[in-house]
Amino acid sequence: MEITESKGSSAEPQVRLQFYRDPPSGSEQLDTVQNLCLARLRLLKAVEEVGQDMIKGSKEYMERLKMKLGKLDLGASLLTTSGVHVDGLRFREEIRRDVLSHFLLRLAMCRTEDQRRWFITQETDLFRLRFQLEQNADSRFSAVAAFLSANGIHFDSLSDAERSDLAPELLAATPGIGSDAELATVAFYRAHFTEALDLVRSRRVYLRDGFAYVPETGVVSMATTRFRAHLSHQLAVACRALPYLGEDARLWCSAARLTSWLRPASRPACSICTLPCAAIIISGTLAVDGDKFAKEYAYGIRYNYGKEGKRADFSPYSCVRIITTNQPGQGDSHGCPFRHCGADLLAQRLQAAGISQDQAQGILTRAKDSQYQLACRDYFRAVHKLSSDHEVSINHPNQYYEESRALLLGNGQQQQSARAPVRVTKVKAAPAATAAGSQAAESDWLDETIDQEMSQVDLSAYEA
């Protein structure tokens, strides 16, 4: 794979903080590309998990995030500030890995709106942390000033005369400054209020004629706003550059509600997500008479598996899309139970799952407060007998399935189970198919032809 380093002046002091404007290029091994992409994904997942449990921006949040990221590949180098002296070769290698991993994962996450939104949120939180670390670092040169200058970011600073004229307003509107003496030591910048929306929203800056007067400690907010806007634009550009596939129905239903008959609205949900993503081949879904199946169901199932029609890859909905779109009607089996089930029905299901009253009450409270994904996380912990501090973040139904398989069977058995062929031995009962969610097995069953899959079925099973 060709990767080329972005050009830059070697005379200027290099900073670790990146705006990711220029994509890299040059030669890189494919396994290195894969490992860097996965390492970046794990890093952002850690950022998300800490953000779900703690208040972003708090001291506890920063300490917890630094501790968690420091244990991960890429994490230690990203948390190192520019003033820390390291060998030049090592410094360039760490910068290269940072930039390369970001652009690789950006390309992978630009396809759908949900993925782009998730990537922007986590990368912005990571950028904010690194910017604050650079601000607080005691280094031989100002890494923040060098970073802003290198990326063409300029904020208008107030002169001493302007600061003196606005001293009463700045003292009243800026937290942490209690006297004129303290005010004289703080640099202030004037920016349009749209560049400091976080500070304006929390009333931490003086606002006048559409301009916010931001102290130097608030520069991180303005830089983060610019970074988020830049990343959002670049992801949109990357998405348009990819081959376009039209929006297909991407629905989901819980396997626990899967019966011998589903309403039309729920059929594609189960056949597109629950069955293929659990590595169940086409032949493993047969549970009816062969002639009836061929006449009434074969085309629809083959279509959902990408064997008929436009042979599209139907991607299932993420949790966010399930929660916010396509609300199920009466009798439908798709949707999020924590979003679309009433409180009484949800309580009954929690009780039927063997969850204690205290745990069930916590889950119900989460659902009532519209914290549906946190309710799902607590449910996952409860049914798998995990402690409350077990770190897990559920963002996709398939992820729930994979995490559950990993806990119940172990990763090795999970992959072995995914590669085992699924056979049908009974007709009038649901097949005891072996399911798994390992991504390593996806190519095994997706590449099989329909003729190969059908040849694995014991045709005598269709006899009356």
N, C-alpha and C positions, 0 to 999 in steps of 0.2 A: 504494500500500500504506500502511495506517495504522500509524504508530508513535508512541507517546506516551512522553515522558520520565518516568522515575520521580520521585516527589516527594522533596524533601529540603530541609533548612534551609540557606539561603545564608549564615547567620551562622557555621556551623561550618566549620572548615577542611576542604576537600575533599582526599581522597587518591586516588591513581591505582589502588591495589590494590582489587580488587572481589571481593565474595562472590557476586554475580549472584543476588540474592534477588528483585528486582522486575523483571519483563520490561518493556521499553520500549514506547511506543506513540507515534503521531504520523504524519505524512505522509512518505513516502520513495519516491523513484523506483525502479522495478523493476530497472533496470540497476545502480543503486547497491546494492540488496539483494543481487543476484547477485555483484557484485564483492567486497563485504564478506565474503560467505559463502566464496567461493573463496580470498580472502586469508587468512581464518582457517584454512581447511583446509591451505593451504600452510605456514602458521606451525606448526601441530601436526604436520605431516609432518616438518618440520625438527627439531622436538623429538624425535620418534620416532627419526629417523636418528642423531642425536647420542647418544641413549640406548642405541642398539644397539652403537655402536662404543666407548663409553667407560663408565667406572664412574660411575653417578649419584651426585651429591653431592661428587665430587672437585673439586679446584681446576681441573684441566684440563678437566673436564666443563663447569663453569660458564663458563670462558673461551671454550671452543669454542662453547658454546650462545649466549653473548652475541654473539660474532662472527657467527655464522650468522643469528641472528634480526635483527641490526642491518641486514642487507642486504635484508630483506623488508618489504613493505608491512605496516603495523601494528606490525612488530617494534620499530622505533626508539622509538615512543611508549610501547609496553608496557614497555620497558626503562628509560625515564626515571623517576626517582624523584620523589616528591611534593615534595621540597625544592627541586627545580630550578625557578626562576622562569620562567614563560612567560606570554604574553598570555592574559588570562582567556577570550577568545573561542576561542582556539586550544586552551586547556586543556579547555574544555567539549566542543569538537568531537572531541578525541582520546578523551575518556571516552565520548562517545556512540558513536563507531566501535567502541571496545572492547566495550561492552555489547551493542550491536546485532549485531555479528559473532558474539559468543558465543551469543546466544540464537537467531540464525538457524541456525547450524551445530548447536546443540543440538537444535533441532526436526528437522533433517534426519537426525541421527545417532541418534535415539531409537527407530527402528523395530525393530531387531533387537538381540539380546543381544551379538553380536560388535561391532556398531557402538557400542553403549553402553559396553562395556568399553574399547574403544580410545579413545573420546572422553574417558572419565573418567581414564584413565591419562595421556594427553597433557596434558589441562587441569590435572591435579593437579601434574605435573612443572613446567608453566609457572607455576602459582601458587606453588610452592615457590621457584622461582628469583626471582620478583618479590618475594616476602616477604623472602628473604635479602638482596636488593639494598636494600630499604627498611630492614632492620635495620642494614646496614653503612653507610648513607648518613648524612652529617653535615648535618642540616637544622635549620631554625629551630624546628620542632616535631616531636614524635614521631609519625611517620606510622603506625607499627605500633600505638601506643596509641590513636590516633584511629580506625584501622580496626577494632580489636577493640571499642572502645566503640560505634561506629556500628552494628555488627552484633550487639550484645548478647552478646558473648563475654567471659566473666569467668573468670579463674583466681585461685584463692586464693593470695595471697603469704604467705611465712613472715615472722613477726616476727623482730626481732633476737634475742629470747630463745629462740625455737624454733630458729633457725639456730645459735645458740651451743650449745644442748643436743645438736644433731645434727651438730656440726662434725666429729667423727672419722669418722662414717659418710659424710658428704657429701664429705669430702676423699678418702676411699678409693674412692668409687664414681663420682666425677665427673672425667672426663679434663680436663686443661688447668688444673687448680687444684692448686697444689703447696704452699700454705702458708695459715696462718690469715689472714694479711694479705690475700692474694688472695681468700680466701673471703668476707671482710667486704665486699668491693666488688661481689660478684655477688648479684643478686637471685634468689631461688628461689621456685618455685611448687609447690603441692601439687595433684595431679590424680589421678583414678582411672587405674589402669594401662592401661585400654583406650583412653585418649586419648593415650597415648604408647607405643604398641606397638613402633614402630621403635626407640625408645631402650631399651625394656626388652629387646627381642630382642638388641640389640647390647651390652647390659650397660653402658650409659652413664649410668644414673641409679640413685639409691638407692631401693629398693622396701621398703615397710613397711606391713603390714596392708592390702594391696590398693591402696595409694596410691604414686604415683611422685613423687619430689621432683626437679623439673626445673629446671635453671639457665635463665637468661634466653635463652641461646643455643639452648636446646631448645624454645622456644616455637613455632618454625617447624614442628616435628613435630606438636605438638598442634593448631595452626591448620590444618595440611594434612590431618590426620585429620578434623577437623570439615568442612573444605571437601569432601573426598572423599565423606563420608557425605551431606552436603547435596546434592551434585551427583547422586549415585546415586539418591537419593530423587526429585529433580526429574525426572530422565530417566524413571524408572518411571512417574511421574504423567503425563508428556507422552505416553509410549507408550500408556497406557490411554485417553488422550483421543483418540487417532487411530482412524480406522476400522480394524476388525480383519479381517485376512485369515488364514485357517488356515494352519498349517505345511504346505507342499508339499515334495515331494521336490526337493532342490537338490543335484544331483550334478555331477561333472565328470570328464572324461577327457582325456588328452593327445591332441591332433590327430595326433601322430606315430604313435599306435597305432590310429587310425581305419581300419577295413577295411570290406569289404563286408558283414560280419556281426558283430554284437555280442551278448554275453549279455544277457538281459533286465535284469539289475541295472545294466548300463552304458549301456543305450539312452537312458533319460531324461537321464543325465548329459551325453551328447554333444548330444542334441537340444535340451536346455534351455539349456546354457551355450555349448558350443563353436560351434554354428552360429548361433543368433540373436545372440549377443553379438559375433560376428565380422561382423555385418551381412550375413549370407547369407540371402536371402529364401527363401520356401518352395519356389519353383520351382527354386532353385539346389541343392536337396538331392536332386532326382530323378535316379536312375541305374538304374532298372529299367523293365520293360515297363509301359505306361500302365495297362492293365487290372489287372495284378497289384498295382501301386501303389495304385490306387483301392480294391481289395478288402482288402488286407492292411495297408497302411501309412498311407493318407491321413488317417484320423481321428486316429491317434496323433500324427502330425506337426502337423496343424492344431491339436490340443489343446495341444501344447507351445508353439505359437506364439500361443496365446491366441485362436484362431479358433473353438474348439468348447467344449462343456461350460460350466463356470463362467467361462470366459474370464479366467482368473487370470494375473497376471504372475509367472511362476516365476523367482525370483531365485536365481542360482547361489551355492554355498557359498564362503565365504572360506577362506583357507589354514588358519586356526585350526580351523574346523569340519571341514575335510577331514582334517586331521591327527588330530583327537580323536574323530571319529565315523565310522560307516558304513565299517568296515574292509573292503576288497575281499576277495572269496574267490578261489578258484582259477579262473583264466580270465577274471576281470573286468578291465576296462580303466580303471576310475576309481581315484582315490586320489592321494596324494602320493608321487612316486618316491623322495624322500629319506626318507620315513617308512615306506613299505610295501614297498620293494624290499630284498632282501637285499644284503649288502655286495658279494658276488661279482657279482651281476646289475647292481648299480649301477655297479661298476667297469667292467664290459663296456660299458655304455651310455655312460659318460663317455669311454671310449676310442673308441667308434664315433662320438662327436660331435666327435672331433678335439681333445680337451682334453689338454694336456700332462700328463706324469706328476706333476709337482710340484703343478699346480693340482688335478688329480684327487685327489691324496692329501689336500690341504687340504679339499676338499669331502667326502670320505669321513670325515675326522676330525670335521667339523661334524655330519654325519649320525649318526655313532656317539655323539657327545655330546648328541644330541637337540636340536641347534640347526638344525632343519630349514629355517627361513626364511632363516637366514644361509647355509646350504648352497645354497639356491636363489639367493640374491643372488650368491654367488661363481660359481655356474654361469652366471648371466646375464652377469656380467662376462667370464667365460672365452669363451663362445660368441660374444660380440659384440666381442671383442678390446679390452676396456676396461681401463684401469689399475686397480690395487687401491684407489686413493683416489677412484675415481669414485663419487659419492654416489647410491645407489639403494636403495630399500627395497621389497621385494615382499611384499604382504599379500593378494593376490588373484590367481587365475589370469588373470582378464581384464586386470588391471593389467600382468601380465607380457606379455601379448599386445600391449597398447597401447604399452607402453614399447619393445618390440621393433620394432613398426611405425614408431614415431616415429624410432628410430635408423636403421632400414634405408631408409626411404622419405622421411623428413622430414615435418613436420607438414602442409605444404601438399599434398603428394602423397597423404598419408594421407587427408585429408578429401575430396580429389577422387576417390580410389579408392573411398571409402565410399559416395559418391553414385552411382557407376556401377552400372547394373542388371546382375544376374547372369543369364546365359543358359546353357542346356544345349545342346550340339551333338552329344554322343555319348551312347549308351545304356549300353553294357556297360563303360564306363570311368568312373572318378570324374570329375565335371565340374570343369573348370579354372576354378573360381569365384574371383572377386576378393574378398578379405576385408579388412575393416578394423575397427578398434575405436573409431573416433571417436564420441564421444557426440553430436556435432553431427549425425550422420547417423542416429541412432536413430529420430527421429521420421519420417524419410523412408520407412524400410522398415517400421516398425511400423504406420503408418497405412494402408498399402496393403491393399486387400481381397484375398481369395483369388482372386476372379475376375480382378482386374487382374493379379495375379502369374502365374496360370496362362496368361493370354493372351500373356505374354511368351515362353513356351516354344515352341520349334520342334517342332510335333507330328510332323513328318516324322521326327524323331529316334527316335521309338518304333517305326518300321517295322523289320522284321527285315532 
